[in-house]
Amino acid sequence: MNFLPEKLNQYVVEHSQEEPKILAELSKETWQKVLNPRMLSGACQGRLLAMISKLIQPKVVLEIGTFTGYSALCFAEGLSKNGKIITIDKNEELETLQNKYFSKSGYRNQIIQKVGNALEIVPTIDEKLDLVFIDADKVNYENYFYLVIEKMNSGGIILSDNVLWSGKIVEELDPKDEDTKALLSYNKLLISDERLETVMLPIRDGLTISRVK
């Protein structure tokens, strides 16, 4: 979802770095073959994710929510030498498509795929984390945060996607809407936790950048 008028959004895209060819191919195949393709990071947001990774040059990236692998490949662009990405998704049906593009990318040996429940997998990760991307089921965003915060290096970055939730976070709350309720609580947590410096960006469906002090 874009919150800018279409013309203005197109101007932004045209004046941002063009996505690599492999990501354009992955985006096209995702839209052709996968349910809910709008979950894919768009070209502009993808370039932002890659830029953040290049600025940090992380040794260890944790991604909660792989989908078809677009964002993982963006983060891979900025990995430090011998760096790695641990990416988790519960949908095993997407593994084949993920592997296809991970193998074509040149980053295959630096990407570790894990299939299953992130709430169970994250506690088994022993490494300290430099960059975390939370982009999975919204009702568990806070649970994911509490699982990763103690594993973060000082200066590490936590990125949280879909924090504007199609604008629902400023509309009257439907008591049955658990996702919006969870995001309202999560957004409040990020801005109030004294361990973080946080800024929310109105890019696509909302992306929050939180730096660990």
NUKOLPA-915134 format. One record per residue (C-alpha): x, y, z; residue number from 1; residue in three letters. Coordinates in steps of 0.05 Angstrom, whole numbers, plus 5000, padded with zeros to 4 digits. Each point is the difference from the previous one (the first is absolute). Layout:
! residues N
+------+------+------+-----+--------+
|   xx |   yy |   zz | num | residu |
+------+------+------+-----+--------+
|    X |    Y |    Z | NUM |    ALA |
...
+------+------+------+-----+--------+
! end
This chain:
! residues 213
+------+------+------+-----+--------+
|   xx |   yy |   zz | num | residu |
+------+------+------+-----+--------+
| 5000 | 5000 | 5000 |   1 |    MET |
| 5024 | 5070 | 4984 |   2 |    ASN |
| 4978 | 5061 | 5039 |   3 |    PHE |
| 5026 | 5049 | 4948 |   4 |    LEU |
| 4959 | 5019 | 4939 |   5 |    PRO |
| 5018 | 4954 | 4942 |   6 |    GLU |
| 5035 | 5054 | 4959 |   7 |    LYS |
| 5043 | 5021 | 5059 |   8 |    LEU |
| 5015 | 4928 | 5019 |   9 |    ASN |
| 5022 | 4986 | 4928 |  10 |    GLN |
| 5046 | 5061 | 5003 |  11 |    TYR |
| 5032 | 4973 | 5064 |  12 |    VAL |
| 5011 | 4932 | 4967 |  13 |    VAL |
| 5030 | 5032 | 4938 |  14 |    GLU |
| 5049 | 5040 | 5043 |  15 |    HIS |
| 5022 | 4942 | 5043 |  16 |    SER |
| 5052 | 4948 | 4983 |  17 |    GLN |
| 4972 | 4948 | 4952 |  18 |    GLU |
| 4990 | 4931 | 5029 |  19 |    GLU |
| 5050 | 4946 | 4976 |  20 |    PRO |
| 4976 | 4957 | 4942 |  21 |    LYS |
| 4995 | 4937 | 5043 |  22 |    ILE |
| 4952 | 5036 | 5048 |  23 |    LEU |
| 4957 | 5024 | 4942 |  24 |    ALA |
| 4996 | 4928 | 4976 |  25 |    GLU |
| 4981 | 4976 | 5070 |  26 |    LEU |
| 4948 | 5054 | 5007 |  27 |    SER |
| 4969 | 4981 | 4933 |  28 |    LYS |
| 4998 | 4925 | 5017 |  29 |    GLU |
| 4971 | 5015 | 5068 |  30 |    THR |
| 4943 | 5040 | 4970 |  31 |    TRP |
| 4988 | 4945 | 4948 |  32 |    GLN |
| 5001 | 4939 | 5046 |  33 |    LYS |
| 4992 | 5016 | 5074 |  34 |    VAL |
| 4939 | 5018 | 5041 |  35 |    LEU |
| 4999 | 5069 | 5031 |  36 |    ASN |
| 5058 | 5028 | 4959 |  37 |    PRO |
| 4990 | 5069 | 5030 |  38 |    ARG |
| 5037 | 4973 | 5061 |  39 |    MET |
| 5063 | 5007 | 4958 |  40 |    LEU |
| 5046 | 5059 | 5016 |  41 |    SER |
| 4994 | 5048 | 4942 |  42 |    GLY |
| 5059 | 5027 | 4959 |  43 |    ALA |
| 5006 | 5065 | 5039 |  44 |    CYS |
| 4994 | 4968 | 5069 |  45 |    GLN |
| 5047 | 4945 | 4978 |  46 |    GLY |
| 5053 | 5052 | 4982 |  47 |    ARG |
| 4991 | 5031 | 5069 |  48 |    LEU |
| 5011 | 4932 | 5033 |  49 |    LEU |
| 5062 | 4990 | 4958 |  50 |    ALA |
| 5025 | 5069 | 5017 |  51 |    MET |
| 4991 | 4989 | 5075 |  52 |    ILE |
| 5037 | 4934 | 4995 |  53 |    SER |
| 5057 | 5032 | 4961 |  54 |    LYS |
| 5006 | 5055 | 5053 |  55 |    LEU |
| 5002 | 4950 | 5057 |  56 |    ILE |
| 5039 | 4945 | 4965 |  57 |    GLN |
| 4970 | 4948 | 5047 |  58 |    PRO |
| 5033 | 4935 | 5020 |  59 |    LYS |
| 4935 | 4967 | 5019 |  60 |    VAL |
| 4931 | 5018 | 4974 |  61 |    VAL |
| 4936 | 4968 | 5026 |  62 |    LEU |
| 4938 | 5003 | 4957 |  63 |    GLU |
| 4933 | 4978 | 5028 |  64 |    ILE |
| 4957 | 4989 | 4939 |  65 |    GLY |
| 5036 | 4979 | 4936 |  66 |    THR |
| 4941 | 4998 | 4951 |  67 |    PHE |
| 5033 | 4989 | 4932 |  68 |    THR |
| 5068 | 5026 | 5021 |  69 |    GLY |
| 5001 | 5071 | 4971 |  70 |    TYR |
| 5018 | 5037 | 5064 |  71 |    SER |
| 5052 | 4947 | 5019 |  72 |    ALA |
| 5036 | 5013 | 4934 |  73 |    LEU |
| 4997 | 5075 | 5013 |  74 |    CYS |
| 5033 | 4991 | 5068 |  75 |    PHE |
| 5052 | 4953 | 4970 |  76 |    ALA |
| 5027 | 5057 | 4958 |  77 |    GLU |
| 5029 | 5034 | 5062 |  78 |    GLY |
| 5026 | 4940 | 5039 |  79 |    LEU |
| 5070 | 5005 | 5028 |  80 |    SER |
| 5052 | 4950 | 4978 |  81 |    LYS |
| 4979 | 4931 | 5026 |  82 |    ASN |
| 4933 | 5031 | 5023 |  83 |    GLY |
| 4936 | 4960 | 4998 |  84 |    LYS |
| 4924 | 5006 | 4999 |  85 |    ILE |
| 4956 | 4954 | 5041 |  86 |    ILE |
| 4930 | 5004 | 4969 |  87 |    THR |
| 4939 | 4966 | 5029 |  88 |    ILE |
| 4933 | 4984 | 4969 |  89 |    ASP |
| 4944 | 4952 | 5018 |  90 |    LYS |
| 4979 | 4987 | 4928 |  91 |    ASN |
| 5041 | 4941 | 4974 |  92 |    GLU |
| 4966 | 5005 | 4932 |  93 |    GLU |
| 5041 | 5062 | 4984 |  94 |    LEU |
| 5068 | 4967 | 5011 |  95 |    GLU |
| 5008 | 4979 | 4927 |  96 |    THR |
| 4990 | 5071 | 4974 |  97 |    LEU |
| 5044 | 5029 | 5054 |  98 |    GLN |
| 5056 | 4951 | 4984 |  99 |    ASN |
| 4995 | 5014 | 4926 | 100 |    LYS |
| 5017 | 5073 | 5009 | 101 |    TYR |
| 5048 | 4992 | 5059 | 102 |    PHE |
| 5040 | 4952 | 4956 | 103 |    SER |
| 5000 | 5049 | 4941 | 104 |    LYS |
| 5020 | 5059 | 5044 | 105 |    SER |
| 5070 | 4980 | 5021 | 106 |    GLY |
| 4981 | 5004 | 5073 | 107 |    TYR |
| 4976 | 4928 | 5007 | 108 |    ARG |
| 5055 | 4982 | 5050 | 109 |    ASN |
| 4984 | 5060 | 5044 | 110 |    GLN |
| 4925 | 4988 | 5007 | 111 |    ILE |
| 4975 | 4950 | 5051 | 112 |    ILE |
| 4927 | 4981 | 4991 | 113 |    GLN |
| 4959 | 4974 | 5057 | 114 |    LYS |
| 4928 | 4976 | 4993 | 115 |    VAL |
| 4954 | 4999 | 5060 | 116 |    GLY |
| 4975 | 5041 | 5058 | 117 |    ASN |
| 5045 | 5060 | 5012 | 118 |    ALA |
| 4978 | 5002 | 5073 | 119 |    LEU |
| 5034 | 4933 | 5008 | 120 |    GLU |
| 5059 | 5011 | 4952 | 121 |    ILE |
| 5025 | 5069 | 5023 | 122 |    VAL |
| 5017 | 4976 | 5072 | 123 |    PRO |
| 5047 | 4948 | 4969 | 124 |    THR |
| 5042 | 5053 | 4966 | 125 |    ILE |
| 5063 | 5014 | 5040 | 126 |    ASP |
| 5032 | 5054 | 4958 | 127 |    GLU |
| 4997 | 5074 | 5016 | 128 |    LYS |
| 4959 | 5037 | 4948 | 129 |    LEU |
| 5017 | 5063 | 4961 | 130 |    ASP |
| 4937 | 5006 | 4959 | 131 |    LEU |
| 4930 | 4972 | 5010 | 132 |    VAL |
| 4941 | 5005 | 4953 | 133 |    PHE |
| 4931 | 4984 | 5030 | 134 |    ILE |
| 4950 | 4987 | 4945 | 135 |    ASP |
| 4955 | 4942 | 5020 | 136 |    ALA |
| 4934 | 4990 | 5038 | 137 |    ASP |
| 4982 | 5066 | 5033 | 138 |    LYS |
| 4971 | 4971 | 5063 | 139 |    VAL |
| 5069 | 4974 | 5019 | 140 |    ASN |
| 5041 | 5063 | 4985 | 141 |    TYR |
| 5009 | 5015 | 5074 | 142 |    GLU |
| 5019 | 4928 | 5014 | 143 |    ASN |
| 5052 | 5002 | 4945 | 144 |    TYR |
| 5027 | 5066 | 5027 | 145 |    PHE |
| 5010 | 4972 | 5070 | 146 |    TYR |
| 5035 | 4939 | 4971 | 147 |    LEU |
| 5050 | 5040 | 4960 | 148 |    VAL |
| 5014 | 5062 | 5042 | 149 |    ILE |
| 5047 | 4964 | 5048 | 150 |    GLU |
| 5038 | 4971 | 4941 | 151 |    LYS |
| 5014 | 5067 | 4967 | 152 |    MET |
| 5068 | 5032 | 4997 | 153 |    ASN |
| 5004 | 5073 | 5023 | 154 |    SER |
| 4987 | 5042 | 4938 | 155 |    GLY |
| 4961 | 4943 | 4969 | 156 |    GLY |
| 4937 | 5015 | 4959 | 157 |    ILE |
| 4930 | 4971 | 5006 | 158 |    ILE |
| 4956 | 5012 | 4939 | 159 |    LEU |
| 4925 | 4990 | 5007 | 160 |    SER |
| 4956 | 4996 | 4938 | 161 |    ASP |
| 4926 | 5015 | 4989 | 162 |    ASN |
| 4996 | 5045 | 5061 | 163 |    VAL |
| 4947 | 5045 | 4967 | 164 |    LEU |
| 4958 | 4940 | 4980 | 165 |    TRP |
| 4964 | 5033 | 4942 | 166 |    SER |
| 4983 | 5060 | 5043 | 167 |    GLY |
| 4959 | 4959 | 5050 | 168 |    LYS |
| 5044 | 5022 | 5058 | 169 |    ILE |
| 4967 | 5069 | 4997 | 170 |    VAL |
| 4929 | 4977 | 4987 | 171 |    GLU |
| 4947 | 4979 | 5051 | 172 |    GLU |
| 5022 | 4933 | 5027 | 173 |    LEU |
| 4956 | 4939 | 4986 | 174 |    ASP |
| 5002 | 4960 | 5065 | 175 |    PRO |
| 5006 | 4936 | 4959 | 176 |    LYS |
| 5061 | 5026 | 4961 | 177 |    ASP |
| 5056 | 4966 | 5037 | 178 |    GLU |
| 5054 | 5020 | 4950 | 179 |    ASP |
| 4987 | 5074 | 5005 | 180 |    THR |
| 4994 | 4995 | 5076 | 181 |    LYS |
| 5068 | 4965 | 5003 | 182 |    ALA |
| 5033 | 5051 | 4955 | 183 |    LEU |
| 4974 | 5059 | 5041 | 184 |    LEU |
| 5030 | 4968 | 5062 | 185 |    SER |
| 5065 | 4983 | 4964 | 186 |    TYR |
| 5009 | 5070 | 4971 | 187 |    ASN |
| 4991 | 5029 | 5070 | 188 |    LYS |
| 5051 | 4951 | 5027 | 189 |    LEU |
| 5054 | 5020 | 4949 | 190 |    LEU |
| 4994 | 5074 | 5015 | 191 |    ILE |
| 4998 | 4991 | 5076 | 192 |    SER |
| 5054 | 4948 | 5010 | 193 |    ASP |
| 5061 | 5038 | 5028 | 194 |    GLU |
| 5048 | 4951 | 4968 | 195 |    ARG |
| 4981 | 5025 | 4931 | 196 |    LEU |
| 5004 | 5061 | 4955 | 197 |    GLU |
| 4941 | 4995 | 4952 | 198 |    THR |
| 4974 | 5034 | 4938 | 199 |    VAL |
| 4939 | 4978 | 4959 | 200 |    MET |
| 5002 | 5011 | 4925 | 201 |    LEU |
| 4937 | 5005 | 4958 | 202 |    PRO |
| 5030 | 4958 | 4944 | 203 |    ILE |
| 4951 | 4951 | 4968 | 204 |    ARG |
| 4962 | 4969 | 5059 | 205 |    ASP |
| 5045 | 5031 | 5053 | 206 |    GLY |
| 5070 | 4981 | 5021 | 207 |    LEU |
| 5028 | 5015 | 5069 | 208 |    THR |
| 5075 | 5005 | 5012 | 209 |    ILE |
| 5022 | 4988 | 5072 | 210 |    SER |
| 5073 | 5007 | 5020 | 211 |    ARG |
| 5022 | 4963 | 5063 | 212 |    VAL |
| 5040 | 5046 | 5046 | 213 |    LYS |
+------+------+------+-----+--------+
! end
